């Protein structure tokens, strides 16, 4: 492929299989339909951390505001400067940061009329991440821009999750031996672990109710979620009903060591056996490999939180 921003002759290939990873959401704001089409075509096969892109279009500043208010997880906004007014894009950039208070989305201004908004002045006055003339944004430069912007967004998102986890830990420390506090503490630590050790945002920490348990894979499975991140967060307090592998969990239960784990199909399965023969399952999607230090941290998490839960239950029974 040449370094020209022209893709009309490129054949499009339909996806052979459904994406399993949550996509990065990209908002393209431009009053020129051709810009939307070209951007989608150029980046149709782009992936970072095996996550594809999902494009959303806005054709004016007001429409962009509505889109930004509807969802808060846009990773990148490619924003035209001149639309319904000569400074519509600049107004949206300032509104996004100051009014909407969205400091995570990466904002890249694109302009076909650089004289309308000089680069140095714009970079100095507005909280944006890059400024590009449309004529200079070739295919290769666009791909480079996507890598740098999405990596920055990904890392900022991890920091926010880490801070959220720390806040939960601080709140839980006031009454550490209550069951509610242990649950909050576990939630906070899990959020920090997932943010620090993985690129995933899908983890569930479960207590296993072994009464009537079999490895046959029935829908009524005995995994009660006590802490979670990402798509499992809404399921805390209920049973884990996802695409986990029952046979792997059954195999882990047969091992003699207190902590056993497997990584299968980019999913981490960690099983902790307490001295009272209770089991705790840590289930994290989107992991291909872990360092020895990472494995030790996850093991320590399972060990300490399981002990905390056991103590909280014992104290509750004595009251």
N, C-alpha and C positions, 0 to 999 in steps of 0.2 A: 504494500500500500504506500502511495506517495505521501509527501508531507503537505498536501493541499487539502483544504477544508471543503472537499467536494466528494460526495458519496452516492450520487445518483445511480452509478453503474454497479455498485456493490450488491451482490445477491443477498437476500435475507433468508436466513435459515430458521425454521420454526424450532422451538425448544423441544428437545427429545424427551425430557422428563420434567416434572414439576419441581420447582425450587422448594427446598425444605428450610432454607435459612431465611430469617426475616430480612427483607430488603432495606437498603438505604433509601430514604424518601428524598427526592430531588424536586425542588420547585423552580420551574422555569418561568420567569416573568418577562414578557416581551410582547409588543403589539404587532410583531411580524410573525405570521404563521410559519414561514419558511425556517426561521430560527428554531422553532420548536421541533419541526420535522427533522432538520439536520442534526440537532443535538441528540435526539432519540436514536437516529440511525447510527451516528458515530459511536455512541456508547452502549449500543444494544447488547454487546457481549461483555461489557466491563463487569468485573467482580473484585471485591476486596474481602479477604477472610472468607471466601466462598459465598459472600452475600452479593446478590445482584442489585441493580438499581430499579426503582419504581418512580416514574416521572409523573409530575402533576403540573398542569399548565394554568397560567393566569395571563390575561392580555391587557391588564391595566393595573394601576396602583390600587384602586378600590377593590378589585377582584383579588389581588394579592393579599390585602388585609383580611378579607374574608377567609381565604385559604389558611393563612397563618393563625387565625383565631380558631379555626375548626380543628386543627391538630397541632401539637407542640413537639413533634418528633422529626421535623424536617432536618436532615443532615446538612443540606447545602441549598442556597438560593442563588441561582444565576439571574441577575437582575439588570435589566436594561435601564439606562439613565433617562433617556428621552422617550416618553410615551404620550399620555394625554397632556403633559406639560413638559417644559424643558428640564425640570428638576424632579419629576415624579419618582424616579428611582432613588434619588437621594432622600426624598421625603420618607419613602418606605423603609430605607435603611435606618434612618434615625428613629422612626416610629417603632420599628421592631425592637431596637435596643432600649429605648427610653420609655415607651408607653407599654408595649407588650412585655418588656423585661425578659425577652428571649436572648440569652447570651450564649447559647449553645450552637444554634444554626450558624454555619459558615456563610458569609455573604460575599459574593464575587460580583462586582459591577462590570457590566459589559456595555460598551458604547460604540456607535458608528459615527459619532460626532465628538471626538475628543476635545475640540475647542470649546464646546459648551460647558464642560466641567474638567478643568485641568487636573491631571493626575495627582501632582504633589499637594494641591489645595484640598482635593477630595480625601486623600489618605490621611491628611493631618486633621481634618475636621470631623470625619465620620468613622464610626467603629465598624470598619469593613476589613475583610481579609485579603482581598486582591482587587486589582483594577486592570481590565484588559480592553484593548481595542478589538473590535470584532474582526478586523482584517488581519490581526496578528495571531488569532486563536486557531492555529492549525490543528489537525487531528492529534499529532503527538503532544502538542502543548496542552490541548484539552485533556488528554489522558493524564498527563503529569499533574495538571491542576486538580483532577479528581482524586488522584492518590494523595496528594498533600492535604487537600481540604478534608477528605473523609477520614484520613488518619488523625488529623487534628480533632475532628468532631468525636471520633471513637474514643480518643484519650480523654477529652473533656468529659464525655459521658461517664467514663470509668471513674474519674475523679468525683463527679456528682454522686454516683452510687456509693463510692467509698465514704463520702461525707454523710450520706443518708444513713449508712450502716453505723458510723461513729456516733451519730445523734441518737440512734436507738440504744446503743451500748451505754451511753452516758445516762439516758433516762432510766434504763433498767438497773443501773448500779445502786439506786436509792433503796431498793427493797429486793435484794438479790435472791432471797430464798422463797419468794412467792412464785407459784406456778406461772402466773401472768408475766412476771418479770423475767423468769428464765426463758419463756417463749420469746419475749421481746429481745432479750440478749442474744439468743440463738439467731433470730432474724437479722439483727444488726451485724453479727459476726459473719453470717453467711453472705450477706450483701457485700461486705468488705472482701471476703475471700474470692468470690466470683469476679468482682471488679479487678482485683490485683492479680489473680492467677490465670484467668481465662479471658477469651474474647466472647464468651457466651453470656447470655442474659436469660437463661432458662435452667433453674436449679430448684430441686425440691428435697427437703430433709424430712424424713418420715419415721414414725414409730410403727413397728410391725406388731399387729395383733395376730398371734399365731393360732388362735382358736379356730379350728376348722380349716386351717390353711392346707392347700395342696399346690402342687406345681403344674396343674393342668391348664392354667391360664384362663380361668373363668373371669367373667366381668366383675364379680363381687370380690375384689382383691383387698387384702388386709393392711394397706399402707395408709395410715392417717398422717396427713401433711401437717407438720408443726412449724415449719418455716419455709419460705420460698422466695424466689425472685422471678422477674419476667412474667411469662405467660402462666406460670403456676401460682403467682401471688394471690390471685382471686380464689384459689382453691384451698387456702390455709384453713384447717379445721375439717376438711372433707377428705375423701379418699383419692389417692392418685389414680387417675384413669387416663393413662397415656400409653404410648407405644413402647413401653419398657419390655425387656426380655425376661419372662418368668424363669426360663431355664437357667440363665446366668445367675439370678438371685438364688435359685434353688441350689446351684453348685457352690456358691459362696457360703451358704448356710452349712454345707457339709464339711467345710474346712475347720480345723481345730484352733487356729489362731484367733485371738479376739477381734482383730481387724483384718478384713480381706477385701480386695478390690479387683476389678477388671475394667479395661477400657475396650468397648465393643461398639462398632459402627459410630465412632466419634462420640460415644456416651460413656461417662464415668459412673460406675456402680461401686459404691463403697458400703460395706456392711460391718457394723460394729455389734459385738456380742457382749452384753454386760455379765457380771458375775451372777446375776439373778436370772440369767438365760433370756433376757429380753433382747430384742434386736432393733437397731436403728439403721435406716437406709439413707445414704446420700446419693442423689441422682442428678447428674449435671450433663446437659446436652451440649454438643459443639466443642468437645475436647478431643484432640488427636493424640497429644502426648503431654506428659508432665515431667518436670525435673524431679530429682530425689527430694529436694527441699520442698517443692510444691506438694508432693505426696505426703511428706511428713506433716505439713501444715494441715492438710485435709484430715489426716489421721488424728492429729491433736484436737482438731475441732470436734470430730465425732466422739472421741474419748471424753473430753471435758464437758461437752454439752449433755451427753448421755448421763454422766455422773450428776450433773446439776439437775436434770429432770428427775432422776431417781431420788435425789435428796428432797426435791420440792414435793414429790408425791408422798414420800415418807412423812414429812413434816405435816402435810395436809391431812393425812390419815390419823395423826396423833392429836390433832386439834379437836 
